[in-house]
Every structure is written in C-alpha cells, then in structure tokens.
Amino acid sequence: MTAPTKNYTNIPDTSIDTESPIDETLMTQIRDNIENLREWLGYGYTPSRAHSHDGVDSVQITGNIAGNLFMYQNYT
C-alpha cells in the first residue's frame, strides 16, 4: 500500500472550543485528516491494506464457524 499523501493530525480540544476561531490551520488539519482516512481506507470504503480475518489481522475461518463458536445445550 502506498503511504497516504497527507498526515493525520490529532486536533486538540482547545482548537475547537467556542472561543477558538475557525482558521486556516484548523481547516487544513480537518481536510488533511479526511484525505488521510480516505486514502487509508481506499476507494469505496474497502480497506487498502491486505488482511486475513484470522483474529489477528482478520481471513475467514474455515468450517462451521457458528458450531465452533457456540456450544448448544439441551434445556429439556
């Protein structure tokens, strides 16, 4: 996966309180965060990074998943 072109920035609460102006710095951080997220997720909201669904980095477990995950008890 290609690294996102924009860095993600944690925007402090002090930048978005009622006394803070909506300025160029804040708007640039918001725009860059959105672009970073869009590039990381990929087109159409599908993950850009390969992963395997194995519980560690996520491939579908083979077999009877429901039967393996739950133990049914007879309550009669």
N, C-alpha and C positions, 0 to 999 in steps of 0.2 A: 504494500500500500504506500502510496506517495504521502509524505507528510503534509498536513494541512498548510495552506499558504498564510493563514492568519493564526496568531497565538491566542489562546484562551486567557482571559484576564478575570480574576476574581474582583468584582466591583464591591467596594466596601459600603456598608450601610450609610456611612457618613456622606457618600456621594449621591445618595438618592433620598435623603431626608427632605422634609418640607422647606428647609432653609437653603438647600443647595440648588444652584442653577442648573438647568439643562444646557450644558455647554458642549463644545466640540469634542473635548476629551471623553466625556461620558458617552456621547453618541457614537464616537469611533470605537470605544470599547464594546458597546452593545452590538454594533454592526460586525465587528471582528469576531465576537463570541458566536453570533449567529452563523457567520461564514465558516468558522472552525467546526461547529457542530454539523452543519450541512455537509462539509467535506468529509468529516469523520464517519458520518452515517452512510453517506453515498447517495446516489440518485434514487429517488423513490422510497426513501427511508429504509433501505435494506443495508445491513452492515457492510462496510467496505473491507473490514478485516475478516479473514477466514477464521472460523471457529468450528469446533467439532461436536458440540452438545453432549459432552461426556461428563458433565457435572463439574469439571474443572474449567474447561473453556468451551463448553457446551456442545457431539454427534448423537443422533437419535439412538437410544438404547435399543438393541435388537431383542426380539422375543415379545412375550406377553408382558408388557410394561405394567398394566393395571394389576395383573395377577401377581407380579413380583413386588409391587409396592404395597399392596394391601393384603392383610390376612383376614379372610372372611370367617366369621364364627357362626355356628348354628345356635340360634336363640330359642329353639323349640324344646 
